[in-house]
Amino acid sequence: MDGGPSCYVTFTLAAPQKGISCLNLHLPEGPPIALDTPPAYAFLRATDNNLVLFDISNPQKKVKEVVLFDVSNPSRSCYRQPPADLFVYKAGGPRPSVQRLPPFAEYSRRPFLTGYVTTGILQLAKDHYIVADLNVYPKRKGMRAELCVFNSETGKWKIIPKLDPGNGSQFPELWSTDNVLAYDGRFLCWVDYFSGVLLCDFSKNIDAPSLCFLPFPGGKEYRGKVRVERYFPERFRSVSISQGKICFVHIDNDFHDRVPGRCRRCLEVRDRKRQGLQQQTPKKITSWTLNSEFEWKLHRVINLDSLWAQDGYRDLHIYQRLPEFPTISLDDPDVLCCLLTEEEFDGNGWMIMVDMNHARLRSCESVGVDAHANKFPNAPKLSTVFSKYLERPTASKKGKKKRKRKANR
């Protein structure tokens, strides 16, 4: 790490579709750390193919802040808290490797690499990748975007300023990145669940990538206060990649239409008044896919009434609850996984798998009390094919042949 300590990482590997593989950080034993010093920890930022981007905080680092000095204009110099150390784990082949990226030391009036959900990694070729961080901020005329890009071929960081969507569209006001995905070996896709997807194409020129902003379909608009405070946009919206396509799913809800600050009892009274209207307008789960012309195409629509009426749902003995935190399967865009809870943000919970093609509840698994904390802790979960590059320890060929001879006897 930057401050000197060394460490190593391992993966707790789960079988595909059977569990969650975890990145583990192992630090050497050393002198006790002061009680007011937080421990070092690793945070998984992004994955693509056999690459994993993660960072490690280093509480023993003596430098508490860095001075970014602009020689040409000293008045522009500023102080920045240094970002955590970034590492790239590469799996596969005879021997996995871990590379520590050089620290980002360029001058910038805007902080880079400080957010956990704004940094992505993209594998352009077998031994060539980039790491990019997006910064979107307001200007006098609309919004402005900048990129901070690390190129593995040059081993250097570079700031790419004044990015402009090339499809004639404008960045939405109050942009905030909720997720970043690698797509098609060309694109990094930054997602604002209240706005849309920003596709950045690095295939032609890394130093001057082309941008394209795609607003979400459906015509849903959100108030400024909701977009500033965020209010859990991932509860009812998600963007993922399934079978090589970008998929967007939206669950109808009124959560983001509520007036912030209202007391819970006031909301319950208002909800009871709206109950008759809600019964007349049933809620739906809708999914779209992005076609080759970069247009959203309606994929599936299911009525939640048909889901609530099924025997598997009735066996739960709960009210008609909205599914939350939707995730589309990597292998099948018609398979949707969601969380159900007895009450909002509380109570017992179940992970359900829904067949979007036939509006059928395929499976239901209990996750116990306080489901949000159990299934959605303060750690990232990335749907990825990375696990297929990890190899379990295997016995030697000689041992296998010996066991085979014994079995034949």
N, C-alpha and C positions, 0 to 999 in steps of 0.2 A: 504494500500500500504506500501512498504518498509519504506518510510519516515514518516509514521504515518497517513496521511489523509485517510479518508474512503470515499467510493462512492457506488453507486449501478448502475446496468445495467438493461435495458429493451430491448424488441424486438418490433419493428414495424412489425407486421405480415401481410404478403400479402398472398392471396389465392394461392394455387398451380397453376403454369403456368399462373398466372394473373399479377404477379409483382415481386418485389424484397423485401425480408424481411431484415430489417436493425437492427444491434446492436447499441444501444444508450448508451452512457456513461453520467451519471449524477453525477456531483461533487457538494459538498456543497459550499455555499457561504463563502468566507473568505476575508482576507485583500487583497487589490489590489496587483497584481503581477507587478514587474518591466517591463518596456516596452521592454527591451531586453531579457526577459525570455519567451520562447515559452510556449503556453498553454498545459495543459495535453490533451492527446487524446488517444483513443483506436484504436487498429489495429487488425483486424481479421486475424489469421494465418492459421487455419485449422479446419476441422470438420470431425466427423465420427459418424454415427448413431445419438444418442442424445447428443453428446458431442461437445462443441465449445471451441477451444483454442484461446484466445486473449491476447494481452498485453496492458498495460497502461504505457505510459511515465509519469514520475513524475518530472516536472521541479523544484519542491521545494526540491528535494532530495539534501542534502548538500554534499554528497560524489560525487565528480566529476569523480574520477577514483579509481580503486581498485588495490591493490598490491597483485599479486599472488606469494607467497613465497614458494620456494621449500626448505624444511629443509635440505634434503640430499645434495643439490647442490645450494647454494645461488646464484651462478652466473647465474642460469637459471631463477631466479625470473624476473618478468616483470610487466608492467603496462597495465591494460585493462580498457576501458570505461565500466562501468557496464551495462548489458543489461536491457531492460525494465522489469517491473514486469509482470510475466505470471500468467494467471488465466484460470481455466477450468469451464465452465458453463455446468451444467447437467440438462437437461429438462426431463419432464415426471414424473409420480408418483404424489402423493398428493402435493408435494412441490419441486419446482426447487431449486438447490443449486449452489453456486459458491465457488470454492476452490482456494486459492492463493497458487501457487507452491513455495516451498522454493527456495531461491536464489542459483544459481549455484556458488560454491566457490572453486571448485577443481582447482589445478594447471593445466595449459595447455599452451603450447607454441602457440597454435592456438586459435583464438577467437571462441567461440560458442554462439549461441542464439542471434547473432547480426543481422542476416539476416531475412527478413520477409518471404521469400519463401523457406527457407531450413528446416523449422521446421514442423513436422507433428504429428498428434495424432492418436492412434490406440486403439480401444476398443477390448481387448482380451476376456473379459467375462463381465457379467452384471455389476460387481462392480470392475473391474480391467482394467486399461488402462496404456499405456505408452506414453510418449512424447519424441520424438527423433529429434536430429539436426545433419545434415551431414556436414562434412568438408572434401573436396577433394583438395589435393595440390600436386605439382610435387616433385618427388624425383629423385635420380640419375638414377634409372632404372624404368621409367614409373611414374605412379601416385599412390598416397597413400590416403587411406580413413580412417577417424575416425568418431566415433559416440559419441554423448553425450546423454544419455538415462535417463529419469526419470521414475521410477517404482512406481505406486500408492500404491502397496502393501507394499513396504519398505519405501516409502516416501523420497527416496534419489536419487541423481544424480550419474551417473557412466560413465566414459569415456571408450569406447571400441576401442582400437587402432589397427592398422595394419590389416585392413579388406582387404580380397582378394576375388575377384569373384571366386566362386567354380566351374564354368563351363568351366574353361580353357581359358577364355577370359581376356583381359586386359582393365583397365579403359582407355577411350579415352583421348588423350592429350587435354589440355585446357578445361577441364570440368567446367561447370557452371550450377548450379541448377536453373531451371525456374519454377518448380512446384513440389509439393509433394502430393501424394494421398494415402489414406488408401484403402486396397483391400482385400476382402474375409476373413476378420477377422483375417488375418495372416500377411499380408505384408504391409509395407510402401514402396511406389514407388517414388523414386526421378527421375525427368525427366530433361534431357538436350535436348531442341528441336533441337539442331544441332547434337546430338549424338545418344541418345537412352534412355532406361529406366533401372534404377538400382533397382531391387527388393530385399528387405531385409526381410527375413522370421523370425519372432519372436515367432512362435508357439511352437518350441521345447525348445529353451534356450534363454532367454532374454539377458543373459550376453555374449552369443556367437552366435549371429544370423548368418544364412547363407546368402550369397549374390549371386546374379546372374545378370550379365549385359546383356541386350538384345539390340543390335544395331537396329536402325530403318530399315525397309525394303525400297526398292526402289533404293538403291545404290547411293543416293545423298550425295555428299561430299562438305564441305564448307572450304573456305580458312581460314588460321589462323587469319588474321586480322579481318575477319567478326566474327569469334568465340570469339575473345577477346573483340571487341567493341559491340558485340551482335546484333545490328541493328534490333531490334524488331522481334525476331524469332516467337513470338506468332501471328504475322500478318497472317501467312499462314500455321501454324502447331499447332496442339493441341493433347493432350492426355486426355482422360476422361474415366469414367466408366459408361456403359449403360447396364442395365439388367444383372448386375453382371459380365460383361466382360470389359477388358481393350481395348479401341478403340484408334486408331491413325489415324488422317486425315491430308492429305497434299494437298495444292492447288498449282498447277504449277505456277511459277512466275520467273521473272528475277531480282527481287529486290535485292537479296543477291549476284547476279553475277555482279552487277554494281561496278565500281571502286570507292571506297570512295574518297571524296574530289573533284570529278568532278563538274563543274558548271552545273546548271539546263539546260541551253541552250545547252551545249555539249551533255547532256543526251538526250534531245529532238531530236537533229539531229541524234544521233546514233540510237534512238528508231525508227525514221522514216525509216532509212536504213534497220532496222531489220523487219519492218512491213510485207514485203512480205514473209519472212521466217516464221514469226509467223502465218501467214494465212495458210501456208502449214503444220505446226505442231500445231494443235489446243491444247489449254490447257485443263487440266482435273482436277477434284477433285477425289482423291482416298482415300479410307478408308480401314483399316485393323483391324482385331480383334485378340486377343491373345488367342490361344486354350489351352487345358488342358496340352499339352506337352510343353508349353511355346514357341510356334512357332507362328510367324505372319502369319495369313491367310488372303488372299485378300477377302475383303467383298463387296465393291461396287466401280465402276468407272463410272463417268458421264462426258460427253463432254460439256464444257462450251458453245460451239456454240449452242447446243440445248437449253440451259438455256437462252441465249441472244435472241434467235429467238422467245421466247414465248411472247404472248400478254401482260402479266403482266409486263414483263421487258421493253417492248417497250413503255408502257404507262409512264414510268419514264422519257423518253426523255433524256437519257444520253448515252454516248458512252459505248462500251463494256468494263465495268470495272470489275476487279477481285474482287470477294468477299474476305473479310478480317475477321480476328478474328473468325475462325470457332469454334463452340461449338456443340458437339453431345448431343442429348437429353438423359436425365437419363432413360427415359421410353422406348425409341425406337432408336436403333442404325442406323436406316434408315432415321432419321430426323436430319437435320443439320441446325443450325442457324448461320447466318453470317451478317456482316455489309457491306453495299455498300455506296460509297461516290462519289460525282460528280468529285472530283479531289483528287489527292494523299494528304492525311492528311488535306483536306480542303473541304469546300462546304457542301451542303445539304447531308443528309444521310438517309438511310433506313435500317431497320432490316428485313431480309428476312428469310423465312423458306423453305428449299429445301427438297423434297422427293428424297432421294438418290436411292431408288429402281426403280422409274419410271422417274428420271431426270425431275421432275416437280416442278415448283415454287408454293408452297402451299399458302403462304401469304407474304404480304409486308406492313410494317408499317413505316411511316415517323418519323424520330427523329429530324428533323429540321436542322438548321445551326450549323456548328462546331460539327458534329456528334461524332467525337472521344472524345471530351471533355464531351459531354452530356451522351454518353452511356458507355464510358470507362474512368471514372475519376480516380484520384489517390487513389483508394480504391479497395480492393479485392472483386471479385464476385465469390463465390464458388457454383458450382452446387452440391446440396446435398439433401438428404431426411430429413434433420434435421427439416424442417418446420412441418412435420407430428407429431412430438413429442410436439410441442407447442400447448397449449390449449387456445382458446378464453374464456373470461368470459361468463358464462352461468347463466341463471336464475335458481332459486331454483325449485326443483321438485314440491313443493307445489304451486308455482306460475304457473307452467306449467299445473298442473291439473285444477286450477281455470280457466285459459284461455280456456282449452279444454271443460269444462262444459258450459262456455258461448257460445262457438262456436256450441255446440250440440243443444243449445236452438234455 
